[in-house]
Structure formats: structure tokens, C-alpha cells
């Protein structure tokens, strides 16, 4: 642990202010605060918590997360999950929820599945990168040889206004197909009303709405 010391000058030369007893008191206080934080369930700095999200239709099949993005306002996380045993893929939205501590040193932030949709089972073995729009109201997701624009409802409402009691399907707002190969990535522009998609053969397409 680094300890900063101040040096003061006097007529008799330089001396270091502070004494061993001061450092002992500091260490004792730090240990006391650390133990108190643990009793109260406060996460220590540099802690790590591994959460296993529920995947629709998972049952006894294993799944792996191939793409992840946080909601722009920090309300939720967006995942693309692929089955280890078949070609089934899902796009899922999980709400962050504060829960009771499962260990005395770390409170658990649980993930509650709020919305999901099954994806096209093409391009097995490749990562499909999906994303939120800058305002968090829409999702752009690779779907076969194109992309789908998804919303929490048909009006593209905010997530907080569409939180169901049980997991609900994401709504398809629009499907766009312009590639001759499997689409692997899609991204909203952070500053313009525009979407980009890229496919396995290296072609990139740009889309913008007609007003």
C-alpha cells in the first residue's frame, strides 16, 4: 500500500512529519472501515461478480454469450446468445435489479430477462454484433443476410415504459436486407440518423430513413 509522507524543513535540517503510531492508527482505521463495509454488504473496490443470465428456451442446453452492450442510460444490458448444441440464437434484454446480498462482501445485481426474440440460425460459429440506438429505444440486430430493427413495442417507447411482469417478445419495427452474405455486425451512428451493417464477405451497407 502506498503511503504519502510530507517533508517539512527546519533549522536543524529536513525531517519527515508523522510517526509510526500515526501509520498504525491509519491502518487500524482502514481495517475497521473495511470490516464494517463487509458487514453492510458493500462491494470492495476491484471486486468481480459473475452473473449467469437466463436464456429463453435454454432448459438443459448450454449457451454462450457472443455479443454484449449496455443500455445508453445504464438501465439494462443487451445480449446475443448462441446455443452450444444447435443453431438457435437469441437476442435478449436484461434489466438490472438490486437484490439481497448472496455473500456478505458483495451485493448481487441480478439480471431479469424482460424481452427477447429468436434469431435466424445462419452463420453458425461467427459472432453477431448487435447494438442499442443512441437513445436506447431501438435495437439493431444481424438477421441472416440483413438486419432487423427491434423495439420494446411498436411505438419505440422507452424501456422503462415497457417493463413487463414476465419476459415479452421484442417487436420487429423493420427488416432491411441488402447483403449477399451473412451479416455479422451492425451499428447506429452516434450523431446521425444512420445505421451501418457489415457482412462476412466484407461489404458494408449504410441505411438512413426517408422523410
C-alpha positions as CSV (number, residue, x, y, z in Angstrom):
1,X,0.0,0.0,0.0
2,X,1.3,3.4,-0.9
3,X,1.6,6.0,1.9
4,X,2.3,9.6,1.0
5,X,4.5,11.5,3.5
6,X,5.1,15.2,3.8
7,X,8.5,16.6,4.3
8,X,9.0,19.8,6.3
9,X,12.2,21.9,6.7
10,X,13.6,23.4,9.9
11,X,16.8,25.0,11.1
12,X,18.0,21.6,12.2
13,X,17.5,20.0,8.7
14,X,14.8,18.1,7.0
15,X,12.6,15.8,8.9
16,X,9.6,13.7,8.0
17,X,6.4,14.6,9.7
18,X,4.4,11.8,11.1
19,X,5.3,8.8,13.3
20,X,4.9,5.1,13.4
21,X,2.0,5.4,15.7
22,X,0.2,7.6,13.2
23,X,0.5,5.0,10.5
24,X,-0.6,2.3,12.9
25,X,-3.8,4.3,13.7
26,X,-4.4,4.8,9.9
27,X,-4.1,1.1,9.2
28,X,-6.3,0.2,12.1
29,X,-9.0,2.7,10.9
30,X,-8.8,1.3,7.4
31,X,-9.2,-2.3,8.6
32,X,-12.2,-1.2,10.7
33,X,-13.9,0.5,7.7
34,X,-13.2,-2.5,5.5
35,X,-14.8,-4.9,8.0
36,X,-17.7,-2.5,8.5
37,X,-18.3,-2.4,4.8
38,X,-18.2,-6.2,4.6
39,X,-20.9,-6.4,7.3
40,X,-23.1,-3.9,5.5
41,X,-22.7,-5.8,2.1
42,X,-20.8,-3.1,0.3
43,X,-18.6,-4.3,-2.6
44,X,-14.9,-3.7,-2.1
45,X,-13.0,-1.9,-4.8
46,X,-11.8,-4.0,-7.7
47,X,-14.4,-6.7,-7.0
48,X,-15.8,-9.0,-9.6
49,X,-19.2,-10.7,-9.8
50,X,-20.1,-13.3,-12.4
51,X,-23.8,-13.5,-13.3
52,X,-25.4,-16.2,-15.4
53,X,-28.4,-14.8,-17.3
54,X,-31.5,-16.8,-18.0
55,X,-31.8,-17.6,-21.7
56,X,-35.2,-18.3,-23.4
57,X,-35.8,-22.0,-24.2
58,X,-32.5,-22.9,-22.6
59,X,-33.6,-25.9,-20.5
60,X,-30.7,-28.4,-20.5
61,X,-28.7,-26.8,-23.4
62,X,-25.6,-24.8,-22.9
63,X,-25.4,-21.3,-24.3
64,X,-22.6,-18.8,-24.9
65,X,-22.8,-15.0,-25.0
66,X,-21.4,-13.8,-28.3
67,X,-22.2,-10.1,-28.1
68,X,-23.0,-7.7,-25.3
69,X,-23.8,-4.0,-25.0
70,X,-25.1,-1.8,-22.1
71,X,-28.1,0.4,-22.4
72,X,-27.1,4.0,-23.0
73,X,-28.8,5.0,-19.8
74,X,-27.4,2.1,-17.8
75,X,-30.9,0.5,-17.2
76,X,-30.2,-2.8,-18.9
77,X,-27.8,-5.0,-20.9
78,X,-28.3,-6.4,-24.4
79,X,-27.0,-9.9,-25.2
80,X,-26.8,-12.2,-28.2
81,X,-26.8,-15.8,-27.1
82,X,-26.0,-18.9,-29.1
83,X,-26.8,-22.5,-28.3
84,X,-23.8,-24.9,-27.9
85,X,-25.9,-27.8,-29.2
86,X,-27.8,-26.4,-32.2
87,X,-28.1,-23.3,-34.4
88,X,-30.6,-21.5,-32.1
89,X,-29.7,-17.9,-31.3
90,X,-31.5,-15.3,-29.2
91,X,-31.3,-11.5,-28.7
92,X,-32.2,-10.7,-25.1
93,X,-32.6,-7.7,-22.9
94,X,-32.0,-7.9,-19.2
95,X,-32.9,-5.3,-16.6
96,X,-30.5,-4.6,-13.7
97,X,-32.1,-5.3,-10.3
98,X,-30.7,-4.7,-6.9
99,X,-31.1,-7.9,-4.8
100,X,-30.3,-9.1,-1.4
101,X,-26.6,-9.9,-0.9
102,X,-25.7,-13.6,-1.6
103,X,-22.4,-13.1,0.1
104,X,-21.5,-10.8,3.0
105,X,-19.0,-8.8,1.0
106,X,-20.8,-8.3,-2.3
107,X,-24.4,-7.3,-3.0
108,X,-25.8,-9.1,-6.1
109,X,-27.1,-7.1,-9.0
110,X,-29.4,-9.6,-10.6
111,X,-30.3,-9.7,-14.3
112,X,-34.0,-10.0,-15.1
113,X,-35.0,-11.1,-18.6
114,X,-37.5,-8.5,-19.9
115,X,-37.5,-9.0,-23.7
116,X,-36.2,-11.5,-26.2
117,X,-36.5,-12.7,-29.8
118,X,-35.2,-15.7,-31.6
119,X,-32.7,-15.0,-34.4
120,X,-32.0,-16.6,-37.8
121,X,-29.9,-19.8,-37.4
122,X,-27.4,-18.9,-40.1
123,X,-23.6,-18.3,-40.0
124,X,-23.0,-20.8,-37.2
125,X,-19.8,-20.2,-35.4
126,X,-19.5,-16.5,-36.2
127,X,-20.1,-13.7,-33.7
128,X,-23.1,-11.4,-34.5
129,X,-22.6,-7.9,-33.0
130,X,-25.8,-6.1,-32.2
131,X,-26.4,-2.6,-30.6
132,X,-28.7,-0.1,-29.0
133,X,-29.6,3.1,-30.7
134,X,-28.1,6.2,-29.0
135,X,-31.4,6.9,-27.2
136,X,-31.8,3.2,-26.2
137,X,-35.3,2.9,-27.8
138,X,-34.3,0.6,-30.6
139,X,-32.0,-2.4,-31.2
140,X,-30.3,-3.2,-34.5
141,X,-29.6,-6.9,-34.8
142,X,-28.0,-9.0,-37.6
143,X,-30.5,-11.4,-39.1
144,X,-29.4,-13.7,-41.8
145,X,-28.4,-11.6,-44.9
146,X,-29.7,-8.4,-43.4
147,X,-30.6,-6.7,-40.1
148,X,-33.7,-6.2,-38.1
149,X,-34.7,-3.0,-36.2
150,X,-36.3,-4.1,-32.9
151,X,-38.3,-2.2,-30.3
152,X,-39.8,-2.8,-26.9
153,X,-43.2,-2.0,-28.5
154,X,-44.4,-0.9,-31.9
155,X,-44.2,2.8,-30.9
156,X,-40.5,2.5,-30.0
157,X,-41.1,3.6,-26.4
158,X,-38.5,3.8,-23.6
159,X,-37.6,0.6,-21.9
160,X,-38.8,1.9,-18.5
161,X,-42.3,2.4,-20.0
162,X,-42.4,-1.2,-21.4
163,X,-41.2,-3.3,-18.5
164,X,-43.4,-6.4,-18.4
165,X,-44.1,-8.6,-15.3
166,X,-42.9,-11.6,-17.4
167,X,-40.5,-11.7,-20.4
168,X,-42.1,-10.4,-23.6
169,X,-41.0,-10.7,-27.2
170,X,-39.2,-7.8,-28.9
171,X,-41.2,-6.2,-31.7
172,X,-39.8,-6.1,-35.2
173,X,-40.0,-2.5,-36.5
174,X,-38.4,-3.0,-39.8
175,X,-36.3,-5.6,-41.7
176,X,-33.5,-4.5,-44.1
177,X,-31.8,-6.9,-46.5
178,X,-29.1,-5.7,-48.9
179,X,-26.2,-8.2,-48.5
180,X,-25.3,-11.3,-50.4
181,X,-23.6,-12.9,-47.3
182,X,-24.3,-13.4,-43.6
183,X,-24.4,-10.1,-41.7
184,X,-22.0,-10.1,-38.7
185,X,-22.2,-6.6,-37.3
186,X,-24.4,-3.6,-37.2
187,X,-24.1,-0.1,-35.6
188,X,-26.1,3.1,-35.2
189,X,-24.3,6.3,-35.8
190,X,-23.9,8.3,-32.6
191,X,-24.6,11.6,-34.3
192,X,-26.6,11.0,-37.4
193,X,-29.8,9.2,-38.3
194,X,-28.0,6.3,-39.9
195,X,-27.2,2.6,-39.5
196,X,-24.3,0.6,-40.8
197,X,-24.1,-3.2,-41.4
198,X,-21.2,-5.4,-42.4
199,X,-21.3,-8.9,-43.8
200,X,-18.9,-11.9,-43.9
201,X,-17.6,-11.1,-47.4
202,X,-16.5,-7.6,-46.3
203,X,-19.3,-5.4,-47.8
204,X,-20.6,-2.5,-45.7
205,X,-24.0,-1.0,-46.2
206,X,-25.4,2.3,-44.9
207,X,-29.1,3.0,-44.3
208,X,-30.9,6.2,-43.5
209,X,-34.7,6.9,-43.3
210,X,-36.6,8.8,-45.9
211,X,-38.6,11.7,-44.5
